[in-house]
Amino acid sequence: MMAATWATIWISAAGIAIGFALGVPLAVAAQRWWARLYISFFRGVPLLVQLLLAYYALPFLGIDLPGIVAAVGTLGLCCAAYMAEILRGGFALVPRGGLEAARLLGLTPTQTLLRIRLPIAAQAMRPALVNEAILIIKASSLISVVGILELTRSAQALASSTFEPLPAYALCGAIYLIINLSLSFAARARPA
């Protein structure tokens, strides 16, 4: 079960990292039609359906993804839509004076984004960003549908081999709780 726990952690972390990296440009472009369409699709279609489409429908288009790529990619793409909406709300909190000062100092739009808008938005929206990360960790329990042995699938295998589901699922729940509480406590720590 330890290997499955580590698989859950690293797959979730990779999905969250992809989600944040894609969420920033999506938040910047949130008023464009393609960004709205992307966000609406990934927020409107259940993650389980997205996983099934990535793994089973893409081969019909000539794109045959290994299960791990489908899992990480789908988690990342879904997470990006939610991160974009969170960051878009955070960008609204950036004071106009800070943006004007950046313009007067000659900062490029990218420099302004990376040095002013993103740090302020991320700090203001930290609870929401952590909440999204926790949701992705919990949602990673769905990736077993594409053949990945993660924590929940490992608990199912243990329960079926021992014929004792309660201890297996209780252990699974306790591990998820420890992972998510650790993330919450780490996020509450004040940066030095």
N, C-alpha and C positions, 0 to 999 in steps of 0.2 A: 504494500500500500504506500510505502515511502516513495517509490519511483513514480507512482501515479500522482502523488502529492506534488512532487517536483515538476512533473509534466504540466499539471494544472497551473502551478505558479509561473513557469516560464512561458507557457502558451498565453496565459492571461496578460503577463507583463509585456510580451511582444505585441499582442493585440492592442493594449492600452497605449503603448509607444507609437504604434502606427496610427491609432485613432487620434492621438494628440497632434502628431506631425501633419496629418491630413486635415484635422479639425481647424487648425490655425488659418490656412488659406481659405477654407470653406467659410469660416466666420468673417473673414475680410470680404469675401465675395458673396455674402449671404443675400444680397438684394438682386443678384443676377439669377436669371431663370434656371440655368443649369444647376446652380448651387441649391436653389429652392427645391428643384426636382430631386436631386440627390438626397437632400435631407428628408424630404417627404417620403421617398421610397424606403430608405433605411430605418426611419422611425416608424413607418406605417406597416411594414411587412415583418412578421415575427422572425426572430433570429433563427429559429428552427427551420423555417421555410427558406431563409437565405442560405443556411448551411446546405440544405438539400439541393437547392438550385446550383450552388457553387460546385458541389461534388457530383451531382447526377445530370444536370442540364448542360453545363459547359462542355462536356465531351461531345455533345451533338453539334457544337460549334467548332470542334477540332481542338478544344482546350481541355486537356486531361490533367487535372491537378492531383498531386498526391494528397492524402487525407490531411496531413499536417499543414500543408500550404493552404488548403481550403479552410481549415479550422482557424489558423492564425489570420489569414487574409480576411475572412468573413467577420471575425471578431473585430479586427481593426477597422474595416469599412463601416460596420455598424456603430462602433464606438465613435468614429469620426463625426457622424451625423449628430450625435448627442453632445460631443465636445464642442462642435461648431456652435450649437445653440447656447451652450453655457458660456463660451467665450464671447459670443456676440452680445450677450447680456452684460458681460464684464467690460467689453469695449465701450458700452454706453456710459460706464461710470468714470471713464478717463476724463479729467478736467480739460476743457477747451484751452485753458491757459497753457497747459503742458504741451498740447499739440502745436499751439502757436509759437511757443518758445522753441520747440524742435524745428519748426519751419524757419524761424529767424536765425537759428544757429546753423542752418544749411544742411540739416540731416535729411537723408533720402527717405522716401516712404518706407523702405525696408528697414533702415536704421531706426526710424521712429517706431515702427511696429515692434522690433526686437528689443529696443532699449526703453521704450516708454509704454506703449499700449499693452503689449503682452505681459510684462511684469506686473503692471497695475491690475489688469484684468484677472490674471492667474491668482494673485494674492486675494483679491476681492471675492473671487469665485472658488477659492480653495475648498470649502466644504462641499460644494456641488461637484467639483472635479473628483474629489475623493469618493463621493457617493457613486459617481459614474464608474470609477475604478472598481468599487466593491460590487456593483451590479454586473460588471463584466466578469469578475472572478466567479460570481455565482452562476452567471449564464454559461460559463465554460463547461458546466455540467452537461450541456447539450451536444458537445462536440463528439461524443461517443457515436453519434449517428453517422459520422464519416470515418469510423474505424479507429478512433484514438482512444487509448486506454488512459483515461483521466481518473480523478478521484472518485466520482460517483459510479462510473463503470467498474472500477476496481472494487468498490463496496458491493455492487451487485454480484460480481463474480465471487467475492468472499462469502456473501450471504447464500448464494446458490450451492457453493461447495461445502459449507458447514451446516446448512439447513437451519441457521440461526440468524435471521435477518436483523433482529433488534440490535445486537452488539455491533454488527457491521455498519449499519446505518447511523447508529449513535456515534461511533468512532468517526465516520465520514462527516457528520454534522459538527462534531467537536473540532475536527481539523479545519473545516471551512470557517468556523467561528474564530479559531485562533489566528488564521491568516487575516481575516477581515478586521478583527480587533487590533492586531499588530499594525495593519495599515492605518486604521483610524488614529491610534496613539501616535504613530510616526508623523502623521499629518498635523496633529495638534501641537507638536513640538515647535517652538518658535525658532526660526532660522537665526544663526549666530551673526 
